[in-house]
Amino acid sequence: MAIGKVVSTRFRNEKGNDVYVRASEELVQGVPGVVLFVTGPDEDSEMQITRQEGIELLALLSKLLKPGRQNR
């Protein structure tokens, strides 16, 4: 049950695979949350997280994937 905004994107990853990602604001176990859906060449994945979990995940990924930072 959607309660808000839905955003999505399609892109080609580093392996050359087409990937589709969608995030939608929805109730997750009765509280505001986000449902993440990722589909690639071999499988689909869905993850339901609360809003606070989404905020923490965003902060963590922002630290890890800073522009100009090289992955090792």
BELVENBEL-V581676 format. One record per run of one state. SS is the DSSP state (hx for helix, st for strand, lp for the rest). FROM is the first residue (numbers start at 1). LEN is the number of residues. If there is no record, write none. Layout:
ss:SS from:FROM len:LEN
ss:SS from:FROM len:LEN
This chain:
ss:lp from:1 len:1
ss:st from:2 len:11
ss:lp from:13 len:5
ss:st from:18 len:11
ss:lp from:29 len:2
ss:st from:31 len:9
ss:lp from:40 len:4
ss:st from:44 len:7
ss:hx from:51 len:14
ss:lp from:65 len:8
